[in-house]
Amino acid sequence: MLMLNHKNKKYKDYDWHWFIINGYKYDSKSFYIKAVTYSEFEWIDFAEFWDTGHKRKGGLVLFDFQNS
């Protein structure tokens, strides 16, 4: 995923940066993604992360191996 900009400063390391979403989990309150960058990962609340405060958020590269 490429994150363009985020108004929440706790995500400053993801501004204009490609990273990998390498997993997900959810509980009764939230949906989390496992974001991998700089050889480390962290679990991020996806709803909060996706709400960048900007109209243009970035981009995702999606692979579909079922039809290969």
Predicted model as a PDB file, atoms N, CA, C, CB and O in Angstrom, pLDDT in the B-factor column:
MODEL        1                                                                  
ATOM      1  N   MET A   1       0.853  -1.168   0.000  1.00 87.00           N  
ATOM      2  CA  MET A   1       0.000   0.000   0.000  1.00 87.00           C  
ATOM      3  C   MET A   1       0.895   1.226   0.000  1.00 87.00           C  
ATOM      4  CB  MET A   1      -0.968   0.001   1.218  1.00 87.00           C  
ATOM      5  O   MET A   1       1.966   1.227   0.608  1.00 87.00           O  
ATOM      6  N   LEU A   2       0.456   2.250  -0.675  1.00 86.00           N  
ATOM      7  CA  LEU A   2       1.119   3.552  -0.625  1.00 86.00           C  
ATOM      8  C   LEU A   2       0.211   4.517   0.108  1.00 86.00           C  
ATOM      9  CB  LEU A   2       1.459   4.078  -2.054  1.00 86.00           C  
ATOM     10  O   LEU A   2      -0.919   4.760  -0.315  1.00 86.00           O  
ATOM     11  N   MET A   3       0.697   5.062   1.196  1.00 86.00           N  
ATOM     12  CA  MET A   3      -0.038   6.083   1.942  1.00 86.00           C  
ATOM     13  C   MET A   3       0.504   7.428   1.490  1.00 86.00           C  
ATOM     14  CB  MET A   3       0.105   5.893   3.507  1.00 86.00           C  
ATOM     15  O   MET A   3       1.704   7.681   1.599  1.00 86.00           O  
ATOM     16  N   LEU A   4      -0.373   8.300   0.982  1.00 88.00           N  
ATOM     17  CA  LEU A   4       0.094   9.611   0.547  1.00 88.00           C  
ATOM     18  C   LEU A   4       0.399  10.502   1.739  1.00 88.00           C  
ATOM     19  CB  LEU A   4      -0.941  10.275  -0.354  1.00 88.00           C  
ATOM     20  O   LEU A   4       1.563  10.792   2.013  1.00 88.00           O  
ATOM     21  N   ASN A   5      -0.608  10.929   2.435  1.00 90.00           N  
ATOM     22  CA  ASN A   5      -0.442  11.790   3.609  1.00 90.00           C  
ATOM     23  C   ASN A   5      -1.468  11.398   4.660  1.00 90.00           C  
ATOM     24  CB  ASN A   5      -0.589  13.296   3.230  1.00 90.00           C  
ATOM     25  O   ASN A   5      -2.529  10.860   4.342  1.00 90.00           O  
ATOM     26  N   HIS A   6      -1.143  11.669   5.897  1.00 91.00           N  
ATOM     27  CA  HIS A   6      -2.086  11.409   6.986  1.00 91.00           C  
ATOM     28  C   HIS A   6      -2.009  12.566   7.960  1.00 91.00           C  
ATOM     29  CB  HIS A   6      -1.781  10.051   7.702  1.00 91.00           C  
ATOM     30  O   HIS A   6      -0.918  12.990   8.343  1.00 91.00           O  
ATOM     31  N   LYS A   7      -3.155  13.076   8.362  1.00 93.00           N  
ATOM     32  CA  LYS A   7      -3.172  14.205   9.289  1.00 93.00           C  
ATOM     33  C   LYS A   7      -2.783  13.807  10.712  1.00 93.00           C  
ATOM     34  CB  LYS A   7      -4.543  14.838   9.298  1.00 93.00           C  
ATOM     35  O   LYS A   7      -2.330  14.651  11.485  1.00 93.00           O  
ATOM     36  N   ASN A   8      -2.955  12.533  11.067  1.00 93.00           N  
ATOM     37  CA  ASN A   8      -2.573  12.057  12.391  1.00 93.00           C  
ATOM     38  C   ASN A   8      -1.057  11.835  12.405  1.00 93.00           C  
ATOM     39  CB  ASN A   8      -3.343  10.739  12.764  1.00 93.00           C  
ATOM     40  O   ASN A   8      -0.551  10.983  11.676  1.00 93.00           O  
ATOM     41  N   LYS A   9      -0.346  12.583  13.215  1.00 94.00           N  
ATOM     42  CA  LYS A   9       1.120  12.545  13.241  1.00 94.00           C  
ATOM     43  C   LYS A   9       1.679  11.199  13.696  1.00 94.00           C  
ATOM     44  CB  LYS A   9       1.641  13.632  14.147  1.00 94.00           C  
ATOM     45  O   LYS A   9       2.854  10.916  13.459  1.00 94.00           O  
ATOM     46  N   LYS A  10       0.865  10.363  14.344  1.00 93.00           N  
ATOM     47  CA  LYS A  10       1.395   9.058  14.753  1.00 93.00           C  
ATOM     48  C   LYS A  10       1.665   8.159  13.550  1.00 93.00           C  
ATOM     49  CB  LYS A  10       0.421   8.366  15.708  1.00 93.00           C  
ATOM     50  O   LYS A  10       2.340   7.138  13.679  1.00 93.00           O  
ATOM     51  N   TYR A  11       1.139   8.532  12.373  1.00 92.00           N  
ATOM     52  CA  TYR A  11       1.384   7.774  11.149  1.00 92.00           C  
ATOM     53  C   TYR A  11       2.382   8.476  10.231  1.00 92.00           C  
ATOM     54  CB  TYR A  11       0.078   7.545  10.410  1.00 92.00           C  
ATOM     55  O   TYR A  11       2.403   8.203   9.031  1.00 92.00           O  
ATOM     56  N   LYS A  12       3.200   9.364  10.763  1.00 90.00           N  
ATOM     57  CA  LYS A  12       4.136  10.140   9.943  1.00 90.00           C  
ATOM     58  C   LYS A  12       5.137   9.248   9.204  1.00 90.00           C  
ATOM     59  CB  LYS A  12       4.886  11.138  10.816  1.00 90.00           C  
ATOM     60  O   LYS A  12       5.589   9.607   8.117  1.00 90.00           O  
ATOM     61  N   ASP A  13       5.486   8.106   9.768  1.00 89.00           N  
ATOM     62  CA  ASP A  13       6.426   7.202   9.097  1.00 89.00           C  
ATOM     63  C   ASP A  13       5.828   6.554   7.850  1.00 89.00           C  
ATOM     64  CB  ASP A  13       6.879   6.121  10.061  1.00 89.00           C  
ATOM     65  O   ASP A  13       6.557   5.959   7.056  1.00 89.00           O  
ATOM     66  N   TYR A  14       4.525   6.661   7.670  1.00 89.00           N  
ATOM     67  CA  TYR A  14       3.861   6.074   6.510  1.00 89.00           C  
ATOM     68  C   TYR A  14       3.565   7.100   5.412  1.00 89.00           C  
ATOM     69  CB  TYR A  14       2.575   5.411   6.943  1.00 89.00           C  
ATOM     70  O   TYR A  14       3.107   6.717   4.335  1.00 89.00           O  
ATOM     71  N   ASP A  15       3.812   8.385   5.652  1.00 89.00           N  
ATOM     72  CA  ASP A  15       3.570   9.410   4.632  1.00 89.00           C  
ATOM     73  C   ASP A  15       4.487   9.190   3.432  1.00 89.00           C  
ATOM     74  CB  ASP A  15       3.784  10.826   5.217  1.00 89.00           C  
ATOM     75  O   ASP A  15       5.701   9.050   3.581  1.00 89.00           O  
ATOM     76  N   TRP A  16       3.896   9.162   2.250  1.00 90.00           N  
ATOM     77  CA  TRP A  16       4.607   8.949   0.989  1.00 90.00           C  
ATOM     78  C   TRP A  16       5.550   7.754   1.095  1.00 90.00           C  
ATOM     79  CB  TRP A  16       5.393  10.211   0.595  1.00 90.00           C  
ATOM     80  O   TRP A  16       6.742   7.843   0.801  1.00 90.00           O  
ATOM     81  N   HIS A  17       4.976   6.638   1.522  1.00 88.00           N  
ATOM     82  CA  HIS A  17       5.793   5.462   1.764  1.00 88.00           C  
ATOM     83  C   HIS A  17       5.022   4.200   1.384  1.00 88.00           C  
ATOM     84  CB  HIS A  17       6.237   5.403   3.235  1.00 88.00           C  
ATOM     85  O   HIS A  17       3.865   4.029   1.769  1.00 88.00           O  
ATOM     86  N   TRP A  18       5.673   3.323   0.628  1.00 89.00           N  
ATOM     87  CA  TRP A  18       5.105   2.017   0.322  1.00 89.00           C  
ATOM     88  C   TRP A  18       5.374   1.072   1.484  1.00 89.00           C  
ATOM     89  CB  TRP A  18       5.688   1.450  -0.997  1.00 89.00           C  
ATOM     90  O   TRP A  18       6.458   1.083   2.066  1.00 89.00           O  
ATOM     91  N   PHE A  19       4.387   0.261   1.814  1.00 91.00           N  
ATOM     92  CA  PHE A  19       4.557  -0.759   2.844  1.00 91.00           C  
ATOM     93  C   PHE A  19       3.672  -1.939   2.498  1.00 91.00           C  
ATOM     94  CB  PHE A  19       4.217  -0.204   4.259  1.00 91.00           C  
ATOM     95  O   PHE A  19       2.817  -1.841   1.618  1.00 91.00           O  
ATOM     96  N   ILE A  20       3.870  -3.044   3.177  1.00 91.00           N  
ATOM     97  CA  ILE A  20       3.132  -4.273   2.908  1.00 91.00           C  
ATOM     98  C   ILE A  20       2.079  -4.488   3.987  1.00 91.00           C  
ATOM     99  CB  ILE A  20       4.088  -5.484   2.833  1.00 91.00           C  
ATOM    100  O   ILE A  20       2.352  -4.313   5.175  1.00 91.00           O  
ATOM    101  N   ILE A  21       0.877  -4.869   3.568  1.00 92.00           N  
ATOM    102  CA  ILE A  21      -0.138  -5.354   4.508  1.00 92.00           C  
ATOM    103  C   ILE A  21      -0.006  -6.876   4.500  1.00 92.00           C  
ATOM    104  CB  ILE A  21      -1.622  -4.874   4.109  1.00 92.00           C  
ATOM    105  O   ILE A  21      -0.313  -7.532   3.505  1.00 92.00           O  
ATOM    106  N   ASN A  22       0.447  -7.416   5.606  1.00 92.00           N  
ATOM    107  CA  ASN A  22       0.821  -8.817   5.657  1.00 92.00           C  
ATOM    108  C   ASN A  22      -0.060  -9.621   6.603  1.00 92.00           C  
ATOM    109  CB  ASN A  22       2.259  -8.946   6.071  1.00 92.00           C  
ATOM    110  O   ASN A  22       0.360 -10.663   7.106  1.00 92.00           O  
ATOM    111  N   GLY A  23      -1.255  -9.156   6.845  1.00 95.00           N  
ATOM    112  CA  GLY A  23      -2.169  -9.892   7.693  1.00 95.00           C  
ATOM    113  C   GLY A  23      -3.264  -8.984   8.211  1.00 95.00           C  
ATOM    114  O   GLY A  23      -3.211  -7.762   8.072  1.00 95.00           O  
ATOM    115  N   TYR A  24      -4.240  -9.608   8.802  1.00 95.00           N  
ATOM    116  CA  TYR A  24      -5.329  -8.849   9.412  1.00 95.00           C  
ATOM    117  C   TYR A  24      -5.910  -9.663  10.551  1.00 95.00           C  
ATOM    118  CB  TYR A  24      -6.426  -8.494   8.369  1.00 95.00           C  
ATOM    119  O   TYR A  24      -5.760 -10.883  10.619  1.00 95.00           O  
ATOM    120  N   LYS A  25      -6.574  -8.951  11.437  1.00 97.00           N  
ATOM    121  CA  LYS A  25      -7.314  -9.593  12.532  1.00 97.00           C  
ATOM    122  C   LYS A  25      -8.408  -8.634  12.954  1.00 97.00           C  
ATOM    123  CB  LYS A  25      -6.374  -9.960  13.750  1.00 97.00           C  
ATOM    124  O   LYS A  25      -8.353  -7.439  12.663  1.00 97.00           O  
ATOM    125  N   TYR A  26      -9.381  -9.161  13.628  1.00 94.00           N  
ATOM    126  CA  TYR A  26     -10.457  -8.305  14.114  1.00 94.00           C  
ATOM    127  C   TYR A  26     -10.974  -8.835  15.432  1.00 94.00           C  
ATOM    128  CB  TYR A  26     -11.596  -8.213  13.088  1.00 94.00           C  
ATOM    129  O   TYR A  26     -10.862 -10.018  15.753  1.00 94.00           O  
ATOM    130  N   ASP A  27     -11.546  -7.909  16.180  1.00 94.00           N  
ATOM    131  CA  ASP A  27     -12.204  -8.282  17.419  1.00 94.00           C  
ATOM    132  C   ASP A  27     -13.578  -7.629  17.411  1.00 94.00           C  
ATOM    133  CB  ASP A  27     -11.365  -7.850  18.675  1.00 94.00           C  
ATOM    134  O   ASP A  27     -14.020  -7.149  16.368  1.00 94.00           O  
ATOM    135  N   SER A  28     -14.247  -7.601  18.519  1.00 93.00           N  
ATOM    136  CA  SER A  28     -15.603  -7.058  18.559  1.00 93.00           C  
ATOM    137  C   SER A  28     -15.640  -5.548  18.335  1.00 93.00           C  
ATOM    138  CB  SER A  28     -16.248  -7.387  19.883  1.00 93.00           C  
ATOM    139  O   SER A  28     -16.708  -4.992  18.077  1.00 93.00           O  
ATOM    140  N   LYS A  29     -14.479  -4.871  18.429  1.00 91.00           N  
ATOM    141  CA  LYS A  29     -14.437  -3.416  18.302  1.00 91.00           C  
ATOM    142  C   LYS A  29     -13.791  -2.915  17.022  1.00 91.00           C  
ATOM    143  CB  LYS A  29     -13.713  -2.844  19.457  1.00 91.00           C  
ATOM    144  O   LYS A  29     -14.229  -1.902  16.477  1.00 91.00           O  
ATOM    145  N   SER A  30     -12.768  -3.589  16.527  1.00 95.00           N  
ATOM    146  CA  SER A  30     -11.977  -3.029  15.434  1.00 95.00           C  
ATOM    147  C   SER A  30     -11.453  -4.097  14.484  1.00 95.00           C  
ATOM    148  CB  SER A  30     -10.820  -2.238  15.990  1.00 95.00           C  
ATOM    149  O   SER A  30     -11.401  -5.284  14.806  1.00 95.00           O  
ATOM    150  N   PHE A  31     -11.065  -3.628  13.294  1.00 96.00           N  
ATOM    151  CA  PHE A  31     -10.402  -4.420  12.271  1.00 96.00           C  
ATOM    152  C   PHE A  31      -8.973  -3.892  12.178  1.00 96.00           C  
ATOM    153  CB  PHE A  31     -11.156  -4.341  10.876  1.00 96.00           C  
ATOM    154  O   PHE A  31      -8.765  -2.690  12.009  1.00 96.00           O  
ATOM    155  N   TYR A  32      -7.994  -4.781  12.288  1.00 97.00           N  
ATOM    156  CA  TYR A  32      -6.596  -4.369  12.314  1.00 97.00           C  
ATOM    157  C   TYR A  32      -5.848  -4.946  11.118  1.00 97.00           C  
ATOM    158  CB  TYR A  32      -5.927  -4.808  13.625  1.00 97.00           C  
ATOM    159  O   TYR A  32      -6.142  -6.052  10.664  1.00 97.00           O  
ATOM    160  N   ILE A  33      -4.877  -4.186  10.614  1.00 95.00           N  
ATOM    161  CA  ILE A  33      -3.985  -4.692   9.586  1.00 95.00           C  
ATOM    162  C   ILE A  33      -2.579  -4.800  10.165  1.00 95.00           C  
ATOM    163  CB  ILE A  33      -4.004  -3.778   8.331  1.00 95.00           C  
ATOM    164  O   ILE A  33      -2.193  -4.034  11.047  1.00 95.00           O  
ATOM    165  N   LYS A  34      -1.836  -5.750   9.658  1.00 97.00           N  
ATOM    166  CA  LYS A  34      -0.431  -5.908  10.036  1.00 97.00           C  
ATOM    167  C   LYS A  34       0.391  -5.181   8.976  1.00 97.00           C  
ATOM    168  CB  LYS A  34      -0.015  -7.440  10.153  1.00 97.00           C  
ATOM    169  O   LYS A  34       0.553  -5.682   7.863  1.00 97.00           O  
ATOM    170  N   ALA A  35       0.905  -4.014   9.314  1.00 95.00           N  
ATOM    171  CA  ALA A  35       1.680  -3.192   8.387  1.00 95.00           C  
ATOM    172  C   ALA A  35       3.157  -3.492   8.574  1.00 95.00           C  
ATOM    173  CB  ALA A  35       1.393  -1.681   8.602  1.00 95.00           C  
ATOM    174  O   ALA A  35       3.682  -3.390   9.683  1.00 95.00           O  
ATOM    175  N   VAL A  36       3.830  -3.865   7.483  1.00 94.00           N  
ATOM    176  CA  VAL A  36       5.243  -4.232   7.532  1.00 94.00           C  
ATOM    177  C   VAL A  36       6.050  -3.211   6.748  1.00 94.00           C  
ATOM    178  CB  VAL A  36       5.472  -5.660   6.969  1.00 94.00           C  
ATOM    179  O   VAL A  36       5.794  -2.976   5.567  1.00 94.00           O  
ATOM    180  N   THR A  37       7.025  -2.607   7.412  1.00 91.00           N  
ATOM    181  CA  THR A  37       7.929  -1.658   6.767  1.00 91.00           C  
ATOM    182  C   THR A  37       9.218  -1.566   7.562  1.00 91.00           C  
ATOM    183  CB  THR A  37       7.271  -0.266   6.635  1.00 91.00           C  
ATOM    184  O   THR A  37       9.222  -1.780   8.774  1.00 91.00           O  
ATOM    185  N   TYR A  38      10.291  -1.254   6.897  1.00 89.00           N  
ATOM    186  CA  TYR A  38      11.611  -1.153   7.554  1.00 89.00           C  
ATOM    187  C   TYR A  38      11.932  -2.430   8.339  1.00 89.00           C  
ATOM    188  CB  TYR A  38      11.651   0.076   8.504  1.00 89.00           C  
ATOM    189  O   TYR A  38      12.538  -2.361   9.408  1.00 89.00           O  
ATOM    190  N   SER A  39      11.534  -3.579   7.822  1.00 90.00           N  
ATOM    191  CA  SER A  39      11.791  -4.894   8.425  1.00 90.00           C  
ATOM    192  C   SER A  39      11.120  -5.095   9.782  1.00 90.00           C  
ATOM    193  CB  SER A  39      13.268  -5.094   8.579  1.00 90.00           C  
ATOM    194  O   SER A  39      11.522  -5.975  10.543  1.00 90.00           O  
ATOM    195  N   GLU A  40      10.118  -4.304  10.089  1.00 93.00           N  
ATOM    196  CA  GLU A  40       9.351  -4.461  11.320  1.00 93.00           C  
ATOM    197  C   GLU A  40       7.865  -4.391  10.989  1.00 93.00           C  
ATOM    198  CB  GLU A  40       9.739  -3.375  12.367  1.00 93.00           C  
ATOM    199  O   GLU A  40       7.486  -3.992   9.887  1.00 93.00           O  
ATOM    200  N   PHE A  41       7.018  -4.784  11.956  1.00 96.00           N  
ATOM    201  CA  PHE A  41       5.576  -4.699  11.731  1.00 96.00           C  
ATOM    202  C   PHE A  41       4.900  -4.097  12.948  1.00 96.00           C  
ATOM    203  CB  PHE A  41       4.984  -6.087  11.416  1.00 96.00           C  
ATOM    204  O   PHE A  41       5.448  -4.076  14.050  1.00 96.00           O  
ATOM    205  N   GLU A  42       3.694  -3.611  12.712  1.00 96.00           N  
ATOM    206  CA  GLU A  42       2.835  -3.167  13.812  1.00 96.00           C  
ATOM    207  C   GLU A  42       1.393  -3.404  13.405  1.00 96.00           C  
ATOM    208  CB  GLU A  42       3.081  -1.659  14.165  1.00 96.00           C  
ATOM    209  O   GLU A  42       1.049  -3.364  12.223  1.00 96.00           O  
ATOM    210  N   TRP A  43       0.550  -3.653  14.409  1.00 97.00           N  
ATOM    211  CA  TRP A  43      -0.878  -3.804  14.185  1.00 97.00           C  
ATOM    212  C   TRP A  43      -1.518  -2.422  14.255  1.00 97.00           C  
ATOM    213  CB  TRP A  43      -1.518  -4.779  15.227  1.00 97.00           C  
ATOM    214  O   TRP A  43      -1.312  -1.679  15.215  1.00 97.00           O  
ATOM    215  N   ILE A  44      -2.298  -2.084  13.224  1.00 96.00           N  
ATOM    216  CA  ILE A  44      -2.894  -0.751  13.098  1.00 96.00           C  
ATOM    217  C   ILE A  44      -4.401  -0.888  12.928  1.00 96.00           C  
ATOM    218  CB  ILE A  44      -2.277   0.029  11.900  1.00 96.00           C  
ATOM    219  O   ILE A  44      -4.870  -1.718  12.149  1.00 96.00           O  
ATOM    220  N   ASP A  45      -5.148  -0.086  13.648  1.00 96.00           N  
ATOM    221  CA  ASP A  45      -6.604  -0.013  13.478  1.00 96.00           C  
ATOM    222  C   ASP A  45      -6.873   0.541  12.083  1.00 96.00           C  
ATOM    223  CB  ASP A  45      -7.281   0.884  14.595  1.00 96.00           C  
ATOM    224  O   ASP A  45      -6.567   1.700  11.801  1.00 96.00           O  
ATOM    225  N   PHE A  46      -7.444  -0.286  11.214  1.00 92.00           N  
ATOM    226  CA  PHE A  46      -7.597   0.098   9.812  1.00 92.00           C  
ATOM    227  C   PHE A  46      -8.543   1.276   9.610  1.00 92.00           C  
ATOM    228  CB  PHE A  46      -8.090  -1.075   9.018  1.00 92.00           C  
ATOM    229  O   PHE A  46      -8.268   2.132   8.769  1.00 92.00           O  
ATOM    230  N   ALA A  47      -9.637   1.350  10.343  1.00 92.00           N  
ATOM    231  CA  ALA A  47     -10.586   2.458  10.177  1.00 92.00           C  
ATOM    232  C   ALA A  47      -9.902   3.796  10.482  1.00 92.00           C  
ATOM    233  CB  ALA A  47     -11.821   2.261  11.098  1.00 92.00           C  
ATOM    234  O   ALA A  47     -10.076   4.768   9.747  1.00 92.00           O  
ATOM    235  N   GLU A  48      -9.142   3.840  11.546  1.00 93.00           N  
ATOM    236  CA  GLU A  48      -8.422   5.059  11.897  1.00 93.00           C  
ATOM    237  C   GLU A  48      -7.346   5.375  10.855  1.00 93.00           C  
ATOM    238  CB  GLU A  48      -7.790   4.922  13.291  1.00 93.00           C  
ATOM    239  O   GLU A  48      -7.150   6.531  10.481  1.00 93.00           O  
ATOM    240  N   PHE A  49      -6.660   4.340  10.399  1.00 92.00           N  
ATOM    241  CA  PHE A  49      -5.589   4.507   9.417  1.00 92.00           C  
ATOM    242  C   PHE A  49      -6.126   4.991   8.074  1.00 92.00           C  
ATOM    243  CB  PHE A  49      -4.835   3.195   9.231  1.00 92.00           C  
ATOM    244  O   PHE A  49      -5.525   5.855   7.435  1.00 92.00           O  
ATOM    245  N   TRP A  50      -7.263   4.431   7.645  1.00 89.00           N  
ATOM    246  CA  TRP A  50      -7.843   4.791   6.344  1.00 89.00           C  
ATOM    247  C   TRP A  50      -8.417   6.209   6.367  1.00 89.00           C  
ATOM    248  CB  TRP A  50      -8.942   3.786   5.952  1.00 89.00           C  
ATOM    249  O   TRP A  50      -8.481   6.863   5.326  1.00 89.00           O  
ATOM    250  N   ASP A  51      -8.826   6.681   7.514  1.00 89.00           N  
ATOM    251  CA  ASP A  51      -9.357   8.040   7.647  1.00 89.00           C  
ATOM    252  C   ASP A  51      -8.190   9.022   7.731  1.00 89.00           C  
ATOM    253  CB  ASP A  51     -10.281   8.165   8.906  1.00 89.00           C  
ATOM    254  O   ASP A  51      -7.844   9.504   8.810  1.00 89.00           O  
ATOM    255  N   THR A  52      -7.591   9.309   6.581  1.00 90.00           N  
ATOM    256  CA  THR A  52      -6.377  10.120   6.524  1.00 90.00           C  
ATOM    257  C   THR A  52      -6.633  11.607   6.713  1.00 90.00           C  
ATOM    258  CB  THR A  52      -5.689   9.901   5.217  1.00 90.00           C  
ATOM    259  O   THR A  52      -5.719  12.365   7.041  1.00 90.00           O  
ATOM    260  N   GLY A  53      -7.882  12.023   6.505  1.00 89.00           N  
ATOM    261  CA  GLY A  53      -8.183  13.452   6.527  1.00 89.00           C  
ATOM    262  C   GLY A  53      -8.010  14.094   5.160  1.00 89.00           C  
ATOM    263  O   GLY A  53      -8.144  15.310   5.023  1.00 89.00           O  
ATOM    264  N   HIS A  54      -7.713  13.285   4.148  1.00 87.00           N  
ATOM    265  CA  HIS A  54      -7.525  13.764   2.776  1.00 87.00           C  
ATOM    266  C   HIS A  54      -8.410  12.967   1.837  1.00 87.00           C  
ATOM    267  CB  HIS A  54      -6.042  13.656   2.346  1.00 87.00           C  
ATOM    268  O   HIS A  54      -8.721  11.806   2.102  1.00 87.00           O  
ATOM    269  N   LYS A  55      -8.819  13.595   0.729  1.00 86.00           N  
ATOM    270  CA  LYS A  55      -9.650  12.899  -0.257  1.00 86.00           C  
ATOM    271  C   LYS A  55      -8.856  11.789  -0.958  1.00 86.00           C  
ATOM    272  CB  LYS A  55     -10.197  13.899  -1.298  1.00 86.00           C  
ATOM    273  O   LYS A  55      -9.342  10.666  -1.092  1.00 86.00           O  
ATOM    274  N   ARG A  56      -7.646  12.105  -1.399  1.00 83.00           N  
ATOM    275  CA  ARG A  56      -6.783  11.113  -2.061  1.00 83.00           C  
ATOM    276  C   ARG A  56      -5.936  10.427  -1.004  1.00 83.00           C  
ATOM    277  CB  ARG A  56      -5.875  11.780  -3.154  1.00 83.00           C  
ATOM    278  O   ARG A  56      -5.135  11.067  -0.323  1.00 83.00           O  
ATOM    279  N   LYS A  57      -6.118   9.134  -0.872  1.00 80.00           N  
ATOM    280  CA  LYS A  57      -5.481   8.390   0.215  1.00 80.00           C  
ATOM    281  C   LYS A  57      -4.178   7.724  -0.196  1.00 80.00           C  
ATOM    282  CB  LYS A  57      -6.424   7.349   0.737  1.00 80.00           C  
ATOM    283  O   LYS A  57      -3.250   7.641   0.609  1.00 80.00           O  
ATOM    284  N   GLY A  58      -4.091   7.257  -1.407  1.00 80.00           N  
ATOM    285  CA  GLY A  58      -2.924   6.500  -1.845  1.00 80.00           C  
ATOM    286  C   GLY A  58      -3.365   5.389  -2.756  1.00 80.00           C  
ATOM    287  O   GLY A  58      -4.287   5.575  -3.549  1.00 80.00           O  
ATOM    288  N   GLY A  59      -2.737   4.243  -2.668  1.00 78.00           N  
ATOM    289  CA  GLY A  59      -3.092   3.159  -3.566  1.00 78.00           C  
ATOM    290  C   GLY A  59      -2.755   1.802  -2.990  1.00 78.00           C  
ATOM    291  O   GLY A  59      -1.922   1.661  -2.094  1.00 78.00           O  
ATOM    292  N   LEU A  60      -3.429   0.819  -3.533  1.00 76.00           N  
ATOM    293  CA  LEU A  60      -3.211  -0.576  -3.142  1.00 76.00           C  
ATOM    294  C   LEU A  60      -2.883  -1.384  -4.391  1.00 76.00           C  
ATOM    295  CB  LEU A  60      -4.463  -1.165  -2.408  1.00 76.00           C  
ATOM    296  O   LEU A  60      -3.446  -1.142  -5.458  1.00 76.00           O  
ATOM    297  N   VAL A  61      -1.991  -2.325  -4.258  1.00 74.00           N  
ATOM    298  CA  VAL A  61      -1.720  -3.291  -5.312  1.00 74.00           C  
ATOM    299  C   VAL A  61      -2.320  -4.599  -4.828  1.00 74.00           C  
ATOM    300  CB  VAL A  61      -0.166  -3.424  -5.629  1.00 74.00           C  
ATOM    301  O   VAL A  61      -1.955  -5.093  -3.761  1.00 74.00           O  
ATOM    302  N   LEU A  62      -3.233  -5.163  -5.600  1.00 75.00           N  
ATOM    303  CA  LEU A  62      -3.958  -6.362  -5.188  1.00 75.00           C  
ATOM    304  C   LEU A  62      -3.637  -7.509  -6.141  1.00 75.00           C  
ATOM    305  CB  LEU A  62      -5.485  -6.096  -5.148  1.00 75.00           C  
ATOM    306  O   LEU A  62      -3.723  -7.349  -7.358  1.00 75.00           O  
ATOM    307  N   PHE A  63      -3.273  -8.649  -5.599  1.00 73.00           N  
ATOM    308  CA  PHE A  63      -2.975  -9.836  -6.404  1.00 73.00           C  
ATOM    309  C   PHE A  63      -4.087 -10.847  -6.242  1.00 73.00           C  
ATOM    310  CB  PHE A  63      -1.617 -10.458  -6.003  1.00 73.00           C  
ATOM    311  O   PHE A  63      -4.611 -11.039  -5.144  1.00 73.00           O  
ATOM    312  N   ASP A  64      -4.454 -11.504  -7.357  1.00 77.00           N  
ATOM    313  CA  ASP A  64      -5.448 -12.562  -7.334  1.00 77.00           C  
ATOM    314  C   ASP A  64      -4.801 -13.805  -7.934  1.00 77.00           C  
ATOM    315  CB  ASP A  64      -6.749 -12.152  -8.114  1.00 77.00           C  
ATOM    316  O   ASP A  64      -4.671 -13.919  -9.153  1.00 77.00           O  
ATOM    317  N   PHE A  65      -4.400 -14.729  -7.076  1.00 78.00           N  
ATOM    318  CA  PHE A  65      -3.738 -15.931  -7.529  1.00 78.00           C  
ATOM    319  C   PHE A  65      -4.715 -17.048  -7.905  1.00 78.00           C  
ATOM    320  CB  PHE A  65      -2.801 -16.412  -6.468  1.00 78.00           C  
ATOM    321  O   PHE A  65      -4.303 -18.069  -8.457  1.00 78.00           O  
ATOM    322  N   GLN A  66      -5.989 -16.865  -7.612  1.00 79.00           N  
ATOM    323  CA  GLN A  66      -6.966 -17.913  -7.900  1.00 79.00           C  
ATOM    324  C   GLN A  66      -7.162 -18.109  -9.396  1.00 79.00           C  
ATOM    325  CB  GLN A  66      -8.296 -17.583  -7.247  1.00 79.00           C  
ATOM    326  O   GLN A  66      -7.478 -19.218  -9.827  1.00 79.00           O  
ATOM    327  N   ASN A  67      -6.985 -17.071 -10.195  1.00 68.00           N  
ATOM    328  CA  ASN A  67      -7.213 -17.164 -11.640  1.00 68.00           C  
ATOM    329  C   ASN A  67      -5.925 -17.286 -12.430  1.00 68.00           C  
ATOM    330  CB  ASN A  67      -7.979 -15.960 -12.120  1.00 68.00           C  
ATOM    331  O   ASN A  67      -5.923 -17.086 -13.644  1.00 68.00           O  
ATOM    332  N   SER A  68      -4.834 -17.609 -11.763  1.00 59.00           N  
ATOM    333  CA  SER A  68      -3.533 -17.721 -12.460  1.00 59.00           C  
ATOM    334  C   SER A  68      -3.364 -19.086 -13.075  1.00 59.00           C  
ATOM    335  CB  SER A  68      -2.371 -17.446 -11.499  1.00 59.00           C  
ATOM    336  O   SER A  68      -2.338 -19.360 -13.697  1.00 59.00           O  
TER     337      SER A  68                                                      
ENDMDL                                                                          
END                                                                             
